[in-house]
Amino acid sequence: MYVGKSGVGGLFLLLLLFAAAPVTVLFGISAGGTAAWAQSAPVIRTIQVQGNRRVEPETVRSYLQFSPGSRYNPLKVDESLKALFSTGLFSDVRIRRQGTTVIVKVVENPIVNRVAFEGNSEIDDDTLKAEVQMKSRAVFTRARVQSDVQRILNIYRRSGRFAARVEPKIINQEYNRIDLVFEIQEGPKTTVRSISFVGNESFKDSELREIITTSETGLLSFLSPTNIYDPDRLNLDRELLRQYYLKNGYADARVIAATADLDRDGKGFFINFTVEEGELYKFGAIDIETNLSSLDPEAVREQIQTRTGQIYDASQIDKSLENITNEVATLGYAFARVRPRVDRDTVSRVISITYVIEEGPRVYIQRIDIVGNVRTLDNVIRREFRLAEGDAYNRLLVDSARRRLVRLQYFKKVTINNEPGSAPDRIILIVRVTEQATGELSFGGGWSSASGPVLDISLSERNLLGRGQFIRLRALGGFDDLNIDFSFTEPKFMGRNLSAGFDIFFKESDRGSESSFNSKKIGGAIRLGIPLNENWRLSTSYSIVNEEILDVQSDASLAIKDAEGETLVSSVGYSLTYDTRNNIKSPSRGYYFSVGQELAGLGGDVNFIRTQADARAFYPIRKKMTLAARVQGGYIAGFGGDDVRILDLFFRGSESIRGFDNSGIGPRDLVTGDALGGKIYGASSLELRFPVPKVPEKLGLSAAVFFDAATLFDASSRANTLVTSLGDDGTIRTSAGFSLIWESPLGPLRADFAQALTSESYDDTKFFHFGAAARF
């Protein structure tokens, strides 16, 4: 048994050795052959470059993986081929050996002589040229052209044209140059045919459609482009839906999917959002914790927007964090940090919030670096900061600086980030700005029931030569009026927190329909503005104006005929303004107050003192509904024995009380019907604004109901003397009505429908008025 086992084992070992022997022999031959071949390969003596016209031979040689003196190696030749092709300079490369000489033959890619676009009417050439990589005098490669085709298609898809087609055409020119022409078939815009939702049990489809920016195609779609399919907008809509659920109690809400399916004819998309709502939560206990021994938590409690028992709203948590952080900073804790601690009770479905205020590390500003300001000077940006290098870091002051930079309207985007400095307690502020066009040439037109057709041309620059200066030339005119003015403002006069500027103006008005005369004013003013703090501002000015009453009609009031002629007015004035409105153009919250006086008599021909005041308040009643109130008034009186001239008196009508015509209220010659103006006026308005029901918010249409009251009285002494039949009393006129407001591409337009409730028999009433929406 032992011998047998030994024999079998020996036989197996013998067979294994025979099987391995050929492999060993082969590998030995291969290795030895390669080594022997490498030793016997010829040495390269010279390298010749052929076929090159523009590219220098040395440039070609620099990409080769071998050089004279080295032995010829096919592996190095292969690597050289790859390196030369990767440059994009050549359409073909061949390398061959001829004795001890290596010949590199290249075929250069042509140079692009011209890039053109054909068939594009919706997107201009400049937009397409800015996007494509192929430029004039660039080296042509097919890979880049295909990449540019995709770039152009992406532009058209972002504009809603998914049926667009792009075909590149190459036109050969002499000297290895080509013209590259992108032939474009733009196709129709691909609209959104329907928007549906799945999983939304708490909110109707119609309510969710109001939240997103994309809209279905309808009769009024021509007023807004949001019915054009845009995949980027679809991603935004997903986030808007999620935020809407988080603001309305659904803390676990998710938008699982947003799909867009193209219909069979390729002209419209069916969009569907799939929502997972989760459970409805309310706020539980709301507490404050702090490790700052000298800080009383109750001192910041009023900054908390969340309330126990209210429906959970994530945005109120964010707002509370911001409010507390700002309040703690104003109390002197510049390094404090505020964070929320969330306790979720899934059984009771309540979320308790504890706002934790902690002492953060003390940090100082080592340096402020500004990035991205190609045109705007550094000091224009730095002067908006109320801190400098070496100061203690204060988040409140940094955030305020960012808001001021945004309000300048010089930049598309402003971000301020922190980076570590040279020590643990030092940071570097990185201010990144993206500049935008600040010059504007605007043409506007419209029609108002008071003046008829109106043309507005304005040329302005908000950031003159990158110095932050403002300059504007404007002409506004219609059948009855012509205004031309030139303005210049230096916002940081002499490097201080003062604004200074001047104005030159010409104004011509036809007041024949209301007061039987025309007027002309030519003059100028210099002004100085002093910001007292973030909300208060004091402005002073000096003006000199030549005023003229001319073209007095033959049947005009004797008071107007008496005032005919030229007068020089030299005056100084001031105004004090308080403004906390959240939006100057369309406020929904905040206050505005202004009071000012003008004193004429520093030389010139007239002496008077004019006082005016204006107060406005805006309060959000509920979402998208705002209550606005306004009270205004004025008084003017002559001194030094001078009466008040007719051009300096107050004229009031539709701009103060709707339901009345221009100069529709106040002292009037009852025989001629001419408005004569008054020394005292007062007006008030109460208005409730709200979106138009069943009209998508994206169209910019809103409505308002209002109640107005106003009075104007006390004619000039000359009018009382010369006019035998004078209507002049302090009766308070009232009116009520409704308005339609449209945020049009030309600016906000407003149609007022108002009924005068109380009036005098000599007043001029008017039920309908249409014009610019700039009342509040």
QUISULLIN-V678093 format. One line per field, one symbol per residue. ss: DSSP state (2 for helix, 1 for strand, 0 for the rest). A space follows every 10 residues. Layout:
ss=???
This chain:
ss=0222222222 2222222222 2222222222 2222222222 0010011111 0000002222 2200000000 1002222222 2222220001 1111111100 1111111100 1111111100 0000222222 2000000010 0222222222 2222222200 0000111111 1110001111 1111100000 1111111100 0000222222 2000000000 2220222100 2222222222 2222222000 0001111111 1100000111 1111110000 0111111111 0000002220 2220000000 1002222222 2222222222 0000011111 1111100001 1111111110 0001111111 1000000222 2200000000 0100222222 2222222000 1111111111 0000011111 1111100011 1111111100 0111111111 1111000011 1111111100 1111111111 0022200111 1111111111 0222200111 1111111111 1000011111 1111111111 0000000222 2220111111 1111111110 0000000001 1111111111 0000000111 1111111111 1100111111 1111111100 0000022201 0100000001 0000100110 0000100101 1111111111 1000002220 1111111111 1110002222 2200011000 0011111111 1111001111 1111111100 0000100111 110000
